[in-house]
């Protein structure tokens, strides 16, 4: 009789352990599922934020085009930083070959930079002129090439908000070559 009682007690213990193990696995599975759901929700939110940012920038561009005003870009740079930038770009500047007067054309550009002052994107502001004027197009491409080839730019890394997006006139006459 005691052996049957011991067997029954032992079986109950094993059953409880099995149920506890099952419950533990359920909790772990729930935790993993919750973690995946949180990750997915964060990813969706990040995507939505990026889409919203892109839409705001497009709207700002369209409003600027409609009003014929430039889009708001980062803050102003000091004269010393501008001189350093000019000297740095002079190394990479190469006037377009065969385009008469292209070295005196002024090209308005927008440069987007990451926090290490590396060029992420260069946008020519006057796209319409670029499509109809081959000399301007050559000058614009040369300006874009100079900025990209000189990346990263000599900017104070602690002031990324000031220069993360720069709009300036690329005027080859002020780019002096040594």
C-alpha positions in Angstrom: 0.0 0.0 0.0 2.8 2.4 0.8 4.5 1.6 -2.5 1.3 2.5 -4.4 1.0 5.7 -2.3 4.6 6.5 -3.1 4.1 5.8 -6.8 1.0 8.0 -6.8 2.8 10.8 -5.0 5.8 10.5 -7.4 3.5 10.6 -10.4 1.8 13.7 -9.0 5.2 15.4 -8.5 6.2 14.5 -12.1 2.9 15.8 -13.4 3.3 19.1 -11.5 6.9 19.4 -12.8 5.7 18.7 -16.4 2.9 21.4 -15.9 5.4 23.8 -14.5 7.8 23.2 -17.4 4.9 23.6 -19.8 3.9 26.9 -18.1 7.5 28.1 -18.2 7.8 27.4 -21.9 4.4 29.2 -22.5 5.8 32.3 -20.6 9.0 32.2 -22.6 7.1 31.9 -25.9 4.8 34.9 -24.8 7.9 36.9 -23.9 9.5 36.2 -27.3 6.3 37.0 -29.1 5.9 40.3 -27.2 9.5 41.2 -28.0 8.9 40.5 -31.7 5.7 42.5 -31.7 7.5 45.4 -30.0 10.3 45.3 -32.5 7.8 45.2 -35.4 5.9 48.1 -33.9 9.1 50.2 -33.5 10.1 49.4 -37.1 6.6 50.5 -38.3 6.9 53.7 -36.3 10.4 54.4 -37.6 9.2 53.9 -41.2 6.2 56.1 -40.6 8.5 58.8 -39.1 10.8 58.6 -42.1 7.9 58.8 -44.5 6.4 61.7 -42.7 9.8 63.5 -42.7 10.2 62.9 -46.5 6.6 64.1 -47.1 7.3 67.3 -45.1 10.5 67.9 -47.1 8.6 67.4 -50.4 5.8 69.8 -49.3 8.4 72.3 -48.3 10.1 72.0 -51.7 6.8 72.4 -53.5 5.9 75.4 -51.5 9.3 76.9 -52.1 9.0 76.3 -55.8 5.5 77.8 -55.9 6.6 80.9 -54.0 9.9 80.9 -55.9 11.8 81.0 -52.6 14.6 78.7 -51.4 13.8 76.0 -48.9 14.9 76.6 -45.3 18.3 75.0 -44.7 20.7 74.8 -41.8 22.1 77.8 -40.0 24.8 80.2 -41.2 28.5 79.3 -41.2 31.2 81.6 -40.0 33.6 83.3 -42.4 36.5 81.1 -41.3 34.5 77.9 -41.9 33.5 79.2 -45.3 37.1 80.0 -46.3 38.1 76.5 -45.2 35.3 75.0 -47.2 36.4 77.1 -50.3 40.0 76.0 -50.0 39.0 72.4 -49.5 36.7 72.4 -52.5 39.4 74.0 -54.7 41.4 70.8 -54.4 38.6 68.9 -56.1 37.3 71.5 -58.5 37.9 70.8 -62.1 36.1 73.1 -64.5 34.1 71.3 -67.2 36.3 70.8 -70.3 35.2 72.5 -73.4 32.4 74.5 -71.8 33.2 78.1 -72.6 32.5 80.3 -69.6 31.4 77.4 -67.4 34.1 78.3 -64.9 32.3 81.6 -64.2 28.7 80.1 -63.9 27.2 80.2 -60.5 25.4 77.1 -59.5 23.0 77.0 -56.4 23.3 73.7 -54.7 21.9 72.0 -51.6 24.3 69.7 -49.9 23.1 67.2 -47.3 25.7 65.8 -44.9 25.8 63.1 -42.2 27.1 63.9 -38.7 30.7 63.1 -39.9 30.4 65.8 -42.5 30.3 63.2 -45.3 28.2 64.2 -48.3 25.0 62.2 -48.6 23.3 64.1 -51.4 23.9 67.1 -53.6 20.9 68.7 -55.2 21.1 71.3 -58.0 18.5 74.0 -57.2 17.7 75.1 -60.7 16.7 71.8 -62.4 14.8 73.5 -65.2 17.9 75.5 -66.3 19.9 72.3 -66.1 17.6 70.7 -68.5 17.7 73.4 -71.1 21.2 74.9 -70.8 24.1 72.5 -71.6 26.7 74.9 -70.3 24.9 75.3 -67.0 24.5 71.5 -66.9 28.2 70.9 -67.3 29.0 73.5 -64.6 26.4 72.0 -62.3 27.8 68.5 -62.7 31.3 69.8 -62.1 30.1 71.5 -58.9 28.4 68.4 -57.8 31.5 66.3 -58.6 33.7 68.7 -56.6 31.6 68.5 -53.5 31.2 64.7 -53.6 34.9 64.1 -54.4 35.9 66.4 -51.5 33.8 64.5 -48.9 34.1 64.7 -45.9 34.0 68.5 -45.7 36.0 70.5 -43.1 33.1 71.4 -40.8 33.0 71.5 -37.0 31.6 68.1 -36.1 30.0 69.4 -32.9 27.7 71.7 -34.8 25.9 69.2 -37.1 22.6 71.0 -36.8 24.2 74.1 -38.2 25.4 72.4 -41.4 23.5 69.1 -41.9 21.9 70.7 -44.9 23.7 73.6 -46.7 22.4 75.7 -49.5 25.1 77.8 -51.2 26.2 79.3 -54.4 29.0 77.3 -56.0 30.9 80.2 -57.6 34.0 78.9 -59.4 35.5 82.4 -59.4 35.9 82.2 -55.6 37.5 78.8 -55.7 41.2 79.6 -55.8 43.6 76.9 -56.9 47.2 76.7 -55.7 
